[in-house]
Amino acid sequence: MEKTTEPIKNDYTHISVILDRTGSMEEIRDDTIGGFNAFLGDQKAQKGKATLTLVQFDSQDPYEVIHRFKPIKEVPKLTRETYVPRARTPLLDALGRGINDLENSLTDMVKTDRPQKVVFAVLTDGQENASHEFSKNQIMKMIKDKTEKEEWQFVFLSADLVAIGEAQDVGFQASKSMAFVKDETGTKEAWISFSRKTTEFRSGSKPDMAFEEEDRKHPQDPEKKKKYN
């Protein structure tokens, strides 16, 4: 009889966050720190096992791993000392290295110890302008492969609408991409939406990380603007 491979069944979710640390993020530095810390607090309060990989990127260091597969309850808060915006935006390189790094980490684990669910999230405020290692076509193939074969959940949050379009061009699904206003309220709302979807996905109340239509409205949409006024 032909053997079948049973899917991994556990309550373990791994979350990788690729965080833009480029110079333009200085404008929302404290808002980003606060948003991440609120997300972290929310996820620490949830049932089930979760680990976090946090990577910061800029052209001085395109892939700085701050935490790798750290139990969520042990992850410290971001501070102004640990999050310092600078330099330019090698987004494709951060994505490529992040996907490869995560794939290698999972491969090195005993199969039964691997997470059942994987969330790969990017938060940025701008467009690619400094990558040298990976191309759009490479990233597209990598995201397609992990989405279709392993059901990784790729999430893209950006304060730049052109960056949202570019992300969808390389494989991020529109339903899992969200634009936000580059200010205190907009950044806070983005992290709240991301945390809510992560909680729902971890708990099994939602099958994926797709945002609600209200979350995905253009920030300048008259109906959504009411939330900011």
RODO-2510 file (C-alpha; in nm, 4 decimals, decimal comma):
residues 229
     n   res          X          Y          Z
     1     m     0,0000     0,0000     0,0000
     2     e     0,1264     0,3444    -0,0912
     3     k     0,2267     0,5513     0,2072
     4     t     0,0578     0,8855     0,2639
     5     t     0,2144     1,1739     0,4486
     6     e    -0,0046     1,2958     0,7324
     7     p    -0,0066     1,6716     0,7890
     8     i     0,1487     1,7963     1,1103
     9     k    -0,1212     1,8454     1,3723
    10     n    -0,0367     2,0605     1,6720
    11     d    -0,1155     2,4017     1,8169
    12     y     0,2259     2,5439     1,7294
    13     t     0,2523     2,8582     1,5155
    14     h     0,5745     3,0204     1,4029
    15     i     0,5711     3,3934     1,3202
    16     s     0,8488     3,5615     1,1229
    17     v     0,8420     3,9420     1,1172
    18     i     1,0625     4,1230     0,8655
    19     l     1,0754     4,4807     0,9928
    20     d     1,1876     4,7786     0,7863
    21     r     1,4527     4,9751     0,9761
    22     t     1,5390     5,2215     0,6995
    23     g     1,5846     5,5938     0,7476
    24     s     1,2342     5,6915     0,6395
    25     m     1,0907     5,4884     0,9291
    26     e     1,2267     5,7506     1,1708
    27     e     0,9002     5,9409     1,1216
    28     i     0,7073     5,6543     1,2832
    29     r     0,9853     5,5074     1,4961
    30     d     0,8055     5,5304     1,8289
    31     d     0,4753     5,4244     1,6688
    32     t     0,6413     5,1150     1,5220
    33     i     0,7973     5,0266     1,8559
    34     g     0,4635     5,0719     2,0314
    35     g     0,2739     4,8765     1,7665
    36     f     0,5141     4,5839     1,7749
    37     n     0,5077     4,5745     2,1548
    38     a     0,1276     4,5754     2,1592
    39     f     0,1270     4,2901     1,9062
    40     l     0,3773     4,1031     2,1214
    41     g     0,1650     4,1494     2,4342
    42     d    -0,1445     4,0246     2,2535
    43     q     0,0282     3,7130     2,1272
    44     k     0,1845     3,6322     2,4642
    45     a    -0,1679     3,6200     2,6081
    46     q    -0,2946     3,3627     2,3565
    47     k    -0,3245     2,9903     2,4122
    48     g    -0,1054     2,7533     2,2155
    49     k     0,2643     2,7420     2,1400
    50     a     0,4222     3,0178     1,9316
    51     t     0,7747     3,1195     1,8406
    52     l     0,8966     3,4412     1,6827
    53     t     1,1736     3,5304     1,4430
    54     l     1,2358     3,9055     1,4222
    55     v     1,4547     4,0467     1,1474
    56     q     1,5363     4,4134     1,0893
    57     f     1,6675     4,5284     0,7528
    58     d     1,8346     4,8289     0,5910
    59     s     2,1148     4,8754     0,3383
    60     q     2,3819     4,8796     0,6105
    61     d     2,2627     4,5392     0,7317
    62     p     2,0129     4,3796     0,4902
    63     y     1,9308     4,0971     0,7286
    64     e     1,9892     4,1394     1,1011
    65     v     1,8318     3,8582     1,3025
    66     i     1,7225     3,9956     1,6400
    67     h     1,5449     3,6774     1,7541
    68     r     1,5307     3,3367     1,5858
    69     f     1,2550     3,0894     1,6831
    70     k     1,2332     3,2442     2,0290
    71     p     0,9343     3,1342     2,2406
    72     i     0,6872     3,4196     2,2120
    73     k     0,6564     3,4585     2,5891
    74     e     1,0326     3,5183     2,6149
    75     v     1,0611     3,7864     2,3462
    76     p     1,1552     4,1255     2,4966
    77     k     0,9921     4,4495     2,3916
    78     l     1,1443     4,6694     2,1238
    79     t     1,3026     4,9935     2,2484
    80     r     1,4589     5,3012     2,0950
    81     e     1,7935     5,1318     2,1582
    82     t     1,7017     4,8133     1,9691
    83     y     1,5148     4,9805     1,6815
    84     v     1,7159     5,2602     1,5158
    85     p     1,6096     5,3607     1,1591
    86     r     1,8867     5,4281     0,9056
    87     a     1,9936     5,3895     0,5423
    88     r     1,8015     5,2544     0,2393
    89     t     1,5569     4,9703     0,1513
    90     p     1,6879     4,6298     0,0300
    91     l     1,3413     4,4750     0,0552
    92     l     1,3911     4,1927    -0,1964
    93     d     1,7110     4,0814    -0,0265
    94     a     1,5403     4,0806     0,3139
    95     l     1,2538     3,8739     0,1726
    96     g     1,4783     3,6241    -0,0030
    97     r     1,7074     3,5723     0,2913
    98     g     1,4109     3,5540     0,5272
    99     i     1,2385     3,2813     0,3284
   100     n     1,5588     3,0791     0,2900
   101     d     1,6491     3,1214     0,6565
   102     l     1,3050     3,0070     0,7694
   103     e     1,3055     2,7120     0,5301
   104     n     1,6469     2,5994     0,6571
   105     s     1,5406     2,6319     1,0200
   106     l     1,2300     2,4205     0,9588
   107     t     1,4281     2,1590     0,7651
   108     d     1,6693     2,1226     1,0563
   109     m     1,3833     2,0453     1,2964
   110     v     1,2445     1,6992     1,3627
   111     k     0,9297     1,6808     1,1520
   112     t     0,6975     1,6251     1,4456
   113     d     0,8442     1,9334     1,6176
   114     r     0,7779     2,1681     1,3265
   115     p     0,5013     2,4268     1,3529
   116     q     0,1684     2,3412     1,1968
   117     k     0,1191     2,7043     1,0934
   118     v     0,3694     2,9570     0,9579
   119     v     0,3148     3,3334     0,9288
   120     f     0,5685     3,5409     0,7342
   121     a     0,4949     3,9131     0,7740
   122     v     0,6653     4,2232     0,6358
   123     l     0,6146     4,5782     0,7605
   124     t     0,7621     4,8630     0,5568
   125     d     0,6976     5,2233     0,4622
   126     g     0,8636     5,2317     0,1228
   127     q     0,9723     5,0725    -0,1989
   128     e     1,2633     4,8500    -0,2873
   129     n     1,5732     5,0547    -0,3754
   130     a     1,8876     4,8755    -0,2586
   131     s     1,8807     4,4975    -0,3207
   132     h     2,1706     4,3184    -0,4893
   133     e     2,1177     3,9488    -0,4158
   134     f     1,7578     3,8647    -0,5138
   135     s     1,5378     3,9630    -0,8098
   136     k     1,1610     4,0018    -0,8302
   137     n     1,1317     3,6815    -1,0323
   138     q     1,3233     3,4859    -0,7696
   139     i     1,1050     3,6162    -0,4888
   140     m     0,7902     3,5424    -0,6883
   141     k     0,8929     3,1780    -0,7327
   142     m     0,9872     3,1422    -0,3670
   143     i     0,6595     3,2857    -0,2374
   144     k     0,4559     3,0807    -0,4839
   145     d     0,6318     2,7625    -0,3786
   146     k     0,5856     2,8176    -0,0041
   147     t     0,2259     2,9351    -0,0419
   148     e     0,1117     2,6464    -0,2599
   149     k     0,3168     2,3571    -0,1217
   150     e     0,3458     2,4437     0,2469
   151     e     0,0628     2,6944     0,3022
   152     w     0,2817     2,9621     0,4547
   153     q     0,0810     3,2773     0,5215
   154     f     0,2561     3,5776     0,3621
   155     v     0,1406     3,9151     0,4979
   156     f     0,2457     4,2583     0,3701
   157     l     0,1817     4,5845     0,5579
   158     s     0,2967     4,9100     0,4010
   159     a     0,2529     5,2847     0,4248
   160     d     0,3361     5,3110     0,0540
   161     l     0,0728     5,2175    -0,2045
   162     v     0,3311     5,1574    -0,4779
   163     a     0,5074     4,9118    -0,2458
   164     i     0,1738     4,7323    -0,1968
   165     g     0,1456     4,6924    -0,5745
   166     e     0,5029     4,5700    -0,6023
   167     a     0,4439     4,3181    -0,3243
   168     q     0,1440     4,1753    -0,5063
   169     d     0,3535     4,1559    -0,8229
   170     v     0,5929     3,9180    -0,6443
   171     g     0,3225     3,6969    -0,4967
   172     f     0,1732     3,8544    -0,1857
   173     q    -0,2024     3,8038    -0,2108
   174     a    -0,4160     4,1175    -0,2194
   175     s    -0,6304     3,9857     0,0661
   176     k    -0,3207     3,9589     0,2874
   177     s    -0,1754     4,2995     0,1953
   178     m    -0,2758     4,6185     0,3730
   179     a    -0,1881     4,9858     0,3331
   180     f    -0,1799     5,2128     0,6357
   181     v    -0,1491     5,5847     0,6992
   182     k     0,2057     5,6778     0,7947
   183     d     0,1248     5,8357     1,1278
   184     e     0,0641     5,7296     1,4871
   185     t    -0,2944     5,6149     1,4368
   186     g    -0,2330     5,4442     1,1045
   187     t     0,0661     5,2488     1,2342
   188     k    -0,1244     5,1474     1,5466
   189     e    -0,4221     5,0291     1,3399
   190     a    -0,1959     4,8205     1,1150
   191     w    -0,0442     4,6362     1,4093
   192     i    -0,3872     4,5874     1,5683
   193     s    -0,5233     4,4348     1,2460
   194     f    -0,2181     4,2110     1,2086
   195     s    -0,2423     4,0953     1,5696
   196     r    -0,6139     4,0228     1,5415
   197     k    -0,5665     3,8130     1,2281
   198     t    -0,2726     3,6295     1,3870
   199     t    -0,4839     3,5471     1,6917
   200     e    -0,7704     3,4210     1,4752
   201     f    -0,5352     3,2135     1,2625
   202     r    -0,3542     3,0661     1,5615
   203     s    -0,6802     2,9720     1,7323
   204     g    -0,8258     2,8142     1,4196
   205     s    -1,1260     3,0470     1,4067
   206     k    -1,0038     3,1653     1,0641
   207     p    -0,8343     2,9426     0,8047
   208     d    -0,5802     3,2002     0,6894
   209     m    -0,4413     3,5504     0,7458
   210     a    -0,6702     3,7353     0,5020
   211     f    -0,7697     4,0803     0,6278
   212     e    -1,1279     4,2009     0,6431
   213     e    -1,2422     4,4353     0,3670
   214     e    -1,2661     4,7211     0,6178
   215     d    -0,8989     4,6764     0,7105
   216     r    -0,7939     4,6798     0,3469
   217     k    -0,9746     4,9955     0,2382
   218     h    -0,7443     5,2696     0,1136
   219     p    -0,6491     5,4828     0,4177
   220     q    -0,7922     5,7885     0,2428
   221     d    -1,1265     5,6181     0,1769
   222     p    -1,3994     5,8501     0,3198
   223     e    -1,5481     5,5687     0,5282
   224     k    -1,2152     5,4589     0,6697
   225     k    -1,1074     5,8162     0,7373
   226     k    -1,3928     5,8407     0,9875
   227     k    -1,1960     5,6040     1,2081
   228     y    -0,9070     5,8504     1,2215
   229     n    -1,1139     6,1603     1,2992
***
